[in-house]
Amino acid sequence: MQNMHEGVQVSSKLEQLQALLAPVVVALGYECWGIEFSAQGRHSLLRVYIDKEGGVLVDDCAIVSRQISGLLDVEDPIAVEYTLEVSSPGMERPLFTLEQFAKFAGEQVKIKLRSPFEGRRNFQGLLRGVEEQDIVVLVEDHEFLLPIDMIDKANIIPSFD
């Protein structure tokens, strides 16, 4: 049961970080695409994805990183040593929200769940869209409705045609 509890701690930590950092990103003129936090002792990583019309440049990441670093130093929401990384969503764009999943319907996606669903944790297929709180994915000829709160990671699979 300890594992389930850790998941809850991580998701509430993510919500706390989102509430703290998203307004700063938005105030600087960017979209806060999403936040990932992997707690691994001294090797913990806080990754903040930013986006804007026309794409994100290295300078954009540096500007946001400086502002976020200052805020994190003051607020100190993470008890362990960690690395802050500010990044654009890139080609393998991660998906975090129902709106993002809906926007990218029709794309190929790779999804990893926190715990098994119908005996599996990894799904790769066509993102059909969103139904209420579920992400609809077509894997081979089978349609899966995956609850968004079970999703650990989801990424677009870039197509190069």
LUMDO-245052 format. One record per residue (C-alpha): x, y, z. Coordinates in steps of 0.001 Angstrom, whole numbers, padded with zeros to 6 digits, always signed. Layout:
N
XYZ/...
REM end
This chain:
161
+000000+000000+000000/+002948+002335+000504/+003252+002735-003258/-000290+004098-003620/+000448+006609-000862/+003645+007771-002620/+001627+008410-005776/-000774+010609-003840/+002129+012560-002334/+003701+013097-005748/+000432+014242-007333/-000315+016688-004496/+003295+017954-004778/+002729+018429-008528/-000486+020343-007851/+001359+022537-005358/+004176+023205-007845/+001685+023881-010653/-000170+026425-008487/+003117+028095-007555/+004898+028107-010927/+002194+028367-013621/+001290+032013-012761/+004988+033007-013069/+005286+031334-016485/+002060+032988-017687/+003134+036398-016334/+006292+036123-018452/+004132+035598-021560/+004401+031827-021964/+002019+028916-021640/+002829+026550-018774/+002421+023335-020780/+003053+021043-017816/+005275+020089-014923/+007025+016828-014118/+008657+016086-010791/+010589+012884-010215/+011675+012510-006601/+014851+010424-006480/+016788+011698-003484/+019692+013924-004562/+018912+013153-008212/+015390+014618-008088/+014326+016522-011185/+011777+019298-011615/+010996+019793-015299/+008786+022696-016394/+007527+022671-019989/+006783+026056-021537/+005277+026881-024905/+004434+029939-027007/+003253+030814-030507/+006109+030233-032933/+007996+027911-030565/+010360+028244-027630/+014023+029260-027893/+016908+028613-025489/+016706+032267-024320/+013037+031740-023398/+013976+028765-021229/+016744+030789-019535/+014362+033682-018735/+011747+031375-017224/+014379+029320-015389/+015799+032441-013680/+012358+033582-012515/+011316+030133-011302/+014650+029577-009506/+014201+032807-007566/+010656+031868-006568/+011646+028333-005571/+014492+029693-003415/+012012+031882-001521/+009090+029444-001281/+011255+026296-000868/+008490+023779-001749/+010868+020847-002385/+012645+019425+000650/+015338+017502-001240/+018170+018574-003562/+016909+018726-007123/+017726+019932-010614/+015450+022458-012331/+015041+022067-016070/+012920+024383-018230/+012133+022931-021637/+009907+023246-024686/+007461+020365-025222/+009490+019292-028293/+008579+016700-030932/+007550+014022-028431/+005245+016520-026727/+004077+015285-023323/+000338+015539-022637/-000951+016463-019187/-004526+017794-019359/-007846+016722-020874/-007697+019813-023123/-004261+018805-024422/-005438+015261-025153/-008510+016628-026981/-006370+019058-029018/-004085+016265-030256/-006804+013741-031182/-005761+011945-034365/-002088+011711-033341/-000203+008561-032373/+000518+008435-028636/+002439+006423-026094/+000836+006209-022644/+002176+004696-019427/-000199+004154-016498/+000551+004364-012767/-000996+000909-012264/-002158-001843-014657/-005456-001469-016518/-006844-004621-018133/-003528-006291-017302/-001194-003737-018882/+000485-000415-018109/+001766+000604-021553/-000463+001621-024436/+000590+002840-027854/-001882+003759-030555/-004150+006359-032087/-005458+009059-029752/-009184+009188-030530/-010003+011974-028074/-011570+012482-024676/-014785+011188-023104/-015476+012918-019773/-012397+012031-017614/-011159+009250-019922/-008608+009312-022714/-009734+007222-025699/-006932+005302-027426/-007215+002837-030290/-004572+000108-029923/-004585-002218-032920/-008349-002882-033193/-009264-002373-029545/-010447+000933-028082/-009375+001661-024506/-010873+004319-022225/-008052+005242-019838/-008926+007396-016805/-006725+010520-016911/-005844+010213-013215/-004288+006765-013917/-001880+008191-016502/+001719+008476-015358/+003169+009684-018685/+001759+010368-022127/+003644+011551-025204/+002919+012250-028845/+004809+009938-031207/+006127+012261-033945/+005317+011292-037514/+007810+012283-040187/+005687+012031-043347/
REM end
